[in-house]
Amino acid sequence: MHEMLAGENVFVTYHSNPIVAKDSFQLDITDRSQVEKVFRDVSPGVIIHTAAFTNVDGCESQKEKARMVNAEGARNVAIEAKKYGAKLVYISTDYVFDGHKGMYKEGDVTNPINHYGLTKLQGEQAVVDVCDDFIIARTSVLYGRGRKNFTTWIIDELKNRKELTIVTDQFVSPTLNTDLSHQIIALIEADAAGIYHTAGAERISRFDFAQKVAEGFELDPDLIVPYASERMNWLAKRPMDSSLDVSKVSKVRKPLRVHEAIKTLRGEMS
């Protein structure tokens, strides 16, 4: 996203892994004094809040850490955003929904079934309660070049001719990270506000998505073995269909369909 904001003064923060960037700050968002100091140093006009504890099973076993990072951390940032009159973009998740129906719209009732989803919803509520100008951007199965994720794991395993077991009964809206960035930039430029589902344009099972990744990267889809989610040894429950309706954001910026996103990713990784 840094490159997409060329011409703007962009400052980035990190928690424990230093970012190679000219204007970067180490920041623990659970420490109110640190948040206050960074805001004093930067005086931002727009904040894109991506920091989160996203390990779903980890959130289930470390509930207080999840609450502090995802809920209290978001509140700390929201308080400073309001103080400085800045727009806050809070990146949230499809896991705020229970997964009983899928293709969720922004106004649908939230009902998280795991602690990760609960703490992210609490973060959303903190932003709504505190901020005057905000965007809550809910996304789903974020992937792309760089940090290891569902898609890079699939590619790496298949390149090494390893067999994968992928669930067939969990439906999501996989989102390319650069596509998410383009959607968020478009919303900021349009001075949008409120809740938006900023995800990929298609509802698809994790298994079918893995198959499309294999095909798009010319790898062997026969190495992908279908699996039922009830056989997975997960600590936290997962929503069975947390796919997101993106018709609202599409009026500002059309999200990529699966084949478009995979083709884009392959180009970015070449």
C-alpha positions in Angstrom: 0.0 0.0 0.0 3.0 2.3 0.6 3.7 2.4 -3.2 0.0 3.2 -3.9 0.2 6.4 -1.8 3.1 7.9 -3.8 3.0 11.6 -3.4 1.6 11.5 0.1 3.6 11.6 3.3 3.3 8.0 4.5 4.3 6.7 7.9 4.3 3.0 8.8 4.4 1.3 12.2 5.5 -2.2 13.2 5.4 -4.2 16.5 8.4 -6.5 16.6 9.6 -7.1 13.0 11.3 -3.9 11.8 10.0 -2.5 8.5 12.5 -1.2 6.0 11.1 2.2 5.4 12.3 5.8 5.9 9.4 6.9 8.1 8.7 3.9 10.4 7.9 3.7 14.1 7.9 0.8 16.5 4.5 0.7 18.2 2.6 -1.5 20.6 -1.0 -0.4 20.2 -2.0 -1.8 23.6 0.3 0.8 25.2 -1.8 4.0 25.2 1.3 6.2 25.8 3.1 4.8 22.8 0.0 5.4 20.6 -0.2 9.0 21.9 3.5 9.6 21.1 3.3 8.3 17.5 0.2 10.5 16.9 2.1 13.6 18.3 5.0 12.9 16.1 3.0 12.3 12.9 -0.3 14.2 13.2 -2.0 11.9 10.6 -4.9 12.8 8.4 -5.8 9.2 7.7 -4.9 6.1 9.6 -5.2 2.6 8.1 -5.3 0.3 11.1 -4.1 -3.2 10.1 -2.6 -4.3 13.4 -4.3 -7.4 14.8 -3.8 -10.7 16.5 -5.2 -12.9 13.6 -4.2 -16.4 14.6 -7.7 -17.8 15.1 -6.7 -20.7 17.4 -4.2 -18.5 19.1 -6.9 -16.1 20.0 -8.9 -19.0 21.5 -6.0 -20.0 23.8 -4.8 -16.5 24.5 -8.0 -14.6 25.1 -6.7 -11.7 27.1 -4.0 -11.0 24.5 -6.6 -11.1 21.7 -8.8 -8.7 23.6 -6.0 -6.3 24.4 -4.7 -6.2 20.7 -7.9 -6.4 18.8 -10.3 -4.5 21.0 -8.3 -2.3 23.4 -5.7 -1.6 20.8 -8.3 -0.5 18.4 -9.9 1.8 21.1 -6.5 3.4 21.8 -6.0 4.2 18.1 -9.6 5.4 17.7 -9.3 7.8 20.7 -6.2 9.5 19.1 -7.9 9.5 15.6 -10.8 11.5 17.1 -8.4 13.8 18.9 -6.6 14.7 15.7 -9.7 14.8 13.5 -8.3 12.0 11.4 -10.2 9.4 9.3 -9.7 5.9 10.7 -9.9 2.9 8.4 -10.2 -0.2 10.6 -9.5 -3.5 8.9 -12.0 -6.1 10.2 -13.0 -9.6 9.3 -15.7 -11.9 7.9 -15.4 -13.8 11.2 -17.8 -11.3 12.9 -20.5 -13.5 11.3 -21.6 -16.9 12.4 -21.5 -18.4 8.9 -25.0 -19.8 8.8 -26.1 -18.1 5.6 -23.1 -16.5 3.7 -23.0 -13.6 1.3 -23.4 -11.2 4.2 -24.2 -7.6 3.7 -22.9 -4.7 5.8 -26.2 -4.4 7.7 -26.6 -8.1 8.6 -26.6 -9.1 12.2 -23.1 -10.0 13.6 -22.7 -13.1 15.7 -19.1 -14.3 16.0 -18.6 -17.9 17.0 -14.9 -17.7 18.1 -12.9 -15.4 20.2 -11.0 -13.9 17.3 -14.3 -12.8 15.7 -15.6 -11.5 19.0 -12.5 -9.3 19.7 -12.5 -7.9 16.1 -16.2 -7.1 16.6 -15.4 -5.3 19.8 -12.7 -3.4 17.9 -15.4 -2.4 15.4 -17.7 -1.2 18.2 -14.8 0.8 19.8 -14.3 2.6 16.4 -18.0 3.3 16.0 -18.4 4.5 19.6 -15.3 6.8 19.5 -14.7 8.1 16.0 -16.5 10.7 14.0 -15.0 9.7 10.6 -14.3 6.1 10.0 -14.4 3.2 7.6 -14.8 -0.4 8.8 -13.4 -2.5 6.0 -14.3 -6.2 6.5 -12.2 -8.6 4.5 -11.8 -12.4 4.1 -8.9 -14.9 3.7 -6.4 -12.2 2.8 -3.5 -13.5 0.7 -0.7 -12.2 -1.6 3.0 -11.9 -2.1 5.1 -11.6 1.0 4.0 -12.8 4.4 3.1 -16.5 4.5 -0.6 -17.0 4.0 -3.1 -19.6 2.8 -2.3 -19.1 -0.9 1.5 -18.9 -0.6 1.3 -22.1 1.5 -0.6 -23.9 -1.2 1.9 -22.7 -3.9 4.9 -23.7 -1.8 3.6 -27.1 -0.9 2.5 -27.9 -4.5 5.9 -26.8 -5.9 7.4 -29.3 -3.5 5.0 -32.0 -4.7 3.4 -32.3 -1.3 -0.1 -33.5 -0.8 -2.6 -31.0 0.8 -5.8 -31.6 2.6 -8.2 -28.7 2.1 -11.8 -28.4 3.5 -14.6 -28.5 1.0 -17.4 -27.2 3.2 -16.1 -23.8 4.3 -17.0 -20.9 2.0 -15.2 -17.6 1.9 -14.4 -14.6 -0.2 -10.6 -14.8 -0.7 -9.0 -11.4 -1.1 -5.8 -10.4 -2.8 -3.9 -8.0 -0.6 -3.2 -5.5 -3.4 -6.9 -5.6 -4.4 -7.8 -4.8 -0.8 -5.4 -1.9 -0.9 -6.9 -0.5 -4.1 -10.4 -0.8 -2.6 -9.4 1.0 0.6 -7.5 3.8 -1.4 -10.6 4.3 -3.6 -12.9 4.6 -0.5 -10.5 7.1 1.1 -10.4 9.2 -2.1 -14.2 9.1 -2.3 -14.4 10.3 1.3 -16.6 7.2 2.1 -17.6 6.4 5.7 -19.3 3.5 7.5 -19.0 -0.2 7.0 -17.8 -1.8 3.8 -17.2 -5.4 2.8 -13.9 -5.1 1.0 -13.2 -8.6 -0.2 -12.8 -10.7 -3.3 -15.8 -10.7 -5.7 -16.6 -14.4 -5.4 -18.0 -16.8 -2.9 -15.9 -20.0 -3.1 -15.0 -23.1 -1.0 -11.5 -23.2 0.3 -11.0 -26.5 -1.7 -12.2 -25.0 -5.0 -10.1 -21.9 -4.4 -7.0 -24.1 -3.8 -7.8 -25.9 -7.1 -7.9 -22.5 -8.9 -4.6 -21.5 -7.4 -3.0 -24.7 -8.6 -4.4 -24.2 -12.1 -3.4 -20.5 -12.2 0.2 -21.4 -11.2 0.4 -24.5 -13.5 0.8 -26.8 -10.5 -0.8 -30.3 -10.0 -4.4 -29.9 -8.6 -4.5 -33.7 -8.0 -2.2 -33.2 -5.0 -5.1 -31.3 -3.3 -7.2 -33.8 -1.3 -10.8 -32.9 -0.3 -11.5 -32.9 3.5 -14.4 -32.3 5.8 -14.0 -29.5 8.3 -15.4 -31.7 11.1 -12.2 -33.8 10.8 -9.9 -30.8 11.3 -8.3 -30.5 14.7 -9.1 -26.8 15.2 -9.3 -25.3 18.7 -11.6 -22.6 17.6 -14.9 -23.0 15.6 -14.9 -21.6 12.1 -18.0 -20.2 10.3 -19.0 -22.5 7.5 -20.0 -19.7 5.1 -18.6 -16.3 5.9 -18.6 -15.1 2.3 -19.2 -11.3 1.9 -21.5 -9.4 -0.4 -19.3 -6.7 -2.1 -22.0 -4.9 -4.0 -21.7 -1.7 -1.8 -17.9 -1.3 -2.4 -18.3 -2.2 -6.0 -20.0 1.2 -6.6 -16.7 2.8 -5.7 -14.2 0.1 -6.8 -15.0 -3.3 -8.3 -13.2 -6.1 -6.5 -11.3 -8.8 -8.5 -12.9 -12.1 -9.3 -10.9 -15.2 -8.3 -9.2 -15.9 -11.7 -8.3 -12.2 -12.1 -6.8 -12.1 -8.6 -4.7 -15.2 -9.1 -3.5 -14.0 -12.5 -2.5 -10.7 -10.8 -0.7 -12.5 -8.0 1.2 -14.6 -10.5 2.4 -11.5 -12.2 3.4 -9.9 -8.9 5.4 -13.0 -7.9 7.2 -13.4 -11.3 
